[in-house]
């Protein structure tokens, strides 16, 4: 049994503020230093002092909310934005920061309404279209996702992120040709787009097309220590029966992350299933078990390795351990019956 990890890129929705953190400006006279001789220890403390003096200034509130969002203190950010919008509900940036806080609190419908409010106040703002596209993809509303992504592209036809989101929709709906086209547009417009290179690698690997290697190599040039790129390239080599290169990638992972159980397991599996070097397989499966003491498949495959060496006692012990973890594990049950006979 091959422990193949299907490394699927999850949708990453950026929670942080979509508006650059502005300098603390405002009306004349507001830039004076605090009267106290002790300077604030942080930007947050400085804003706390300013808000204590002038709680009706929405600029201070939105600046503090952005900090709260960056610190994942989403409820505090939402409280500030509700207060700021109560003072001035006509500013798109306030609704944008509120929407970020709402999504951080997993209040997706309210976040979507807030992003729509941004569009109504600032129809040329591209960021709310992208955020709505991301959220629609998150809840698997694929046509809506495409609509919002296309809305962003009407504002900026070269907005790479919109093509990336469309690529995800096509991938999720099994339209591989359009997915590849969208991700290729990403890398043509932005050659440094690591995630798009990875997606192209995954899609071509599923087709067993060697172009996958080109995109994994590109991804690794951009992020030389990318464990996911090394793993996926290793899996491609493994399935293509190029075991030496596969093992090179898995060993590279272990130099970065010595406790990566999947790399340990796959090294063990190659030695067990293909190279028939059972003692070496045992070493790798043992390392995988050290990384995860409940690694069901590692116990089972180590048991197979012991069984192939004629070490029935250790094989039986591993099959029993696998069954202790998952009593319905049929392969381990059959293995135990086999060594008992």
N, C-alpha and C positions, 0 to 999 in steps of 0.2 A: 504494500500500500504506500503510495507516494504522498507525502505530506506537502502538497503544493499549496502555497499561499497565493490566493487570488488577491493581489495587491490592487485594490480599487481605490482610486483617489476619491476620498469623501469630499463633498462640497464644503469649501471653506468660505464662510461668510465673515467679512471683516466687521468687527464690532466697533472699532475705534471711530472717532469722528472723521467724517469725510471732508471736513473743512479744515484747512491748515490752521493751526493754533496761532491766533493773531497776537501782535504786540498789545500790551495793555494800554489802550488809548482811551479816548473819551472826551468829555468836554474840557475846556480850558480850566486849569486849576486842579484837575483830578490826578495829574502826574506828580504832584508834590510828594516827597517822602513822608512816611508816617512821622507823627510828632515824637513818638517814642524813640529813644536813642538806640535801642536794641533792634537790629534789622531782623526781618522774618527769616525763619530757618528754611523755608521752602516757598515755592510759588503758591501752593495750596494755602499755607498759613497767611501769606500776603493777601490772597483773595478773601480769606476768612475775615481779616481785619478790615478790608475795604467794604465787604458786605455788611459787617457789623455797623459801619458808619453810614452806609447808604444801601439799604436792603431793597430799594426800588430801582436799582440800576441793572437792567437786563444784561448789559455787557459783562458785568462781573459774574453774574449767575451763569451765563453760557460758558464763560472761560472756566469756571470751577466745575461745571458739569462735564466739560471735555476731559478734565483731569480725572474726575470720578469714573467716566467711561473707560479711560485708559487703565485705570486701576481695578476695573471690573466691579466698582461700587455702583451698580446700575440703579438701585433704588434711590440713592442719594442724588445721582445725576437726574433721574426722573423728577424728583421733588424740586430740584433747582429749575428744570425746564418748565415744569407746570407753573412755577412762580413767575418765571421770565415771560412765558406766553400770556399769562394773566396781565402782565404789564404792557406787552406789545405782541399781538397775535398776527401781525402782518409781515414778520420777518421770516423768510424761508429758512435761514440758517438755524433758527431756534427750533423749528419743527424737525429739521434734519438731525440735530443732536438728540432731541427727544425720541425720534424713531430708533436711533442707535441704542438708547437706553432701554426702550421697550423690547427690542429684539434680544438684548442681553438678558432680560428678564423672561424670555421665551413667551412673550405676549405677541405672537406673530400677527394676528389680525389687526391689533392696534398699531403695531409697527407699520404694517402695510398702509393703513389709513393715514398715518403721519407722513409717510413718504409720498403718498398721493397729494397730501396737502402741500408739500414742498413743490410738487409739479404745478399745482394750481397757482401758487404764488410766484414761481420762477420757471416757466415752461421751457426755458433754454438750459436748465440745469441738468447735466447728464447723469450725475451720481444717483439721484433717486430712481431713475429708470433702471440703472444697474442693480441697485439694492432690491428693487421690486422683482427684477428678473431672478436674482439669487433666491429671494424668499419664495417665489413661485416655484422654482426648481426644487427647493427644500421640501415643499408640500406636494410635489409631483403634479403641479398644474402646468403641463408642458406647453400647451398652446399659449397660455398667458405668459409663460417665460419667454417664448419666442416673440410675442408681441412687445414686451418691455425691452428685450434686447434690440429688436428692430427700431424701437423708439429711440434708444440711445444712438443707434447708428444713423438715424435721420439727422441727429444733431452733429455727430462726428462719425463720418463713414470709416474712419481708420481707428476706431476705439477697439483696441485688441481684446479687452476683457469681454466685450459683447460677443465677439466671435467665439471666445473660449466658452462662454455660457451656452451659446447655441450648439457648440460641439458637444457639450455634456448632454443637452436635450437629445440630440440625434443618437448619441451613444446609448443613452438610457432607453430609447425607443427602437434600438437595433437598426438604425439607419446608418450603417457603418460608412458608406460612401460619403454621405454628407458630413458625418462626424470627422472623418479624415480631412475633408475639404476645409472645414471650419478651423480645425487645429493647425492645418498647414498655413492657412491665412494668418493665424496668430504668429507662427514662427517666421513667416516671410516679412511681416510688419515689425516684429520684435524678436530678433534672433536670440535674445537672452531669456526668452520666456520658458523657463525650466519646466513648469507644469504642462505646457503644451507639448514639449518634446516627450515628456513621460507618457502623456496620453497617446501620442502617435506610436510610441514604442509598444504600449499595451495593445493597441488596436491591430498593429501589424503582427505582433506576436500571436494574437488569437488566430490570425490567418496563416500562421507558420511562415511568414514572409521575412526573409533576412533583412529587409529594410528596418525591422525593429531594432537591430543592433546599431544601425546608424543613429537612431533617435536616442537610444539608451546611452550611446557614446557621447552624443551632444549634451545630454542631461548631466553626465558625469564630468564633462569639461566645465560646465557651469557650476556644478556642486560635486567636487571630487570625493567628498565623504558622504554622499547620499546613500544611505543604507537601502532605501527602496529601489533606487536605480541599480545598485549592485545586485540586489536580490532578484529583481525581475530579469536582469541580463543573465544572471546565473541560471535562473529557471529556463530561460530560452536556450542557453547552451546545453543544459541538462536534457531537455526534451529533444534537442537536436543530436544527442548522444556525443557531445563534445565535453566529456567529463572532466578533462584536465582544466579547461577554461572555466567550467562551472565551479570546480573546487577552488580555483584562484579567486573567483568573486566571493564565494562563501568565506574563504579565509581572510579576504580583505575586509569583509564585514566584521569578523571576529577581532581583527586588529583595531577596529573602531569601537566595537561594542562586544567585549569578551563574553557577555551574558546573553547574546542573541540566540535564543533557543532554536529558532527556525533554521539558522545557518548551521548550527551544530547537528540538528536532525538531518538536514539534507546531505551533509557530509557523510553522516552515518548511513543514510539510505543509499547513496551512491556506492559506498564500500560494500554494503550488504547485497543490494539487488543487481548491481552491474559488475563490480570488480570482484565480488566474492572474497573479499579480504575481511573475514568475520571478526578477527580480533581488533582490527582498526575500527570497524563499524561499532563494536562494543564501546570503545573509548569515546567515540563521538556521541553515541546515544547516552552514555553515562554523563557526559558533559551537559547534554540537553536536559537531563533529569536534574542535575545540580542547579541549572537555571530555573527549572520549574518542577518541583517535587511531585506535582500531579499531572505530569505530561504523559497522558494515557498512551499515545501512539509510540512514544519513545520506549516505554516499558515493553510494549508488545513487540516492537521491532528488535529491541535488545534480546528479548526472549527468543525470537527467531534466530538471531545470530548465535546465541548460546546453543540452541537446538542443532544448528548446522555444525557446530563444533563437537556435538555429542555430550555437552555439559547439561544433562537433563535436570539436575537439581536447580541450577541457576535459571534455566529456562522456565521451569515450573514456578519458581519464585516470582519471576517477572510476569508471567501470565496471571498468577494469583493477585499480584499487586494491581495489574490493569483491571481485573474484575472487581477488586475492592474499590477502585475509583469509579468504575462504571459497570455494575453487575450485569447489564444487558449487552456487554461487548462480546458479540458472537465469535469474532476471530480469536479472541483470547480464550474463550470457553473451549473452542475446538482445539486450540493449541495445547491447553492443559489436558484435554482428553487424549490427545495424541501422545504426549510424553508419558502419560500414566500407563499406556498400554505396552 
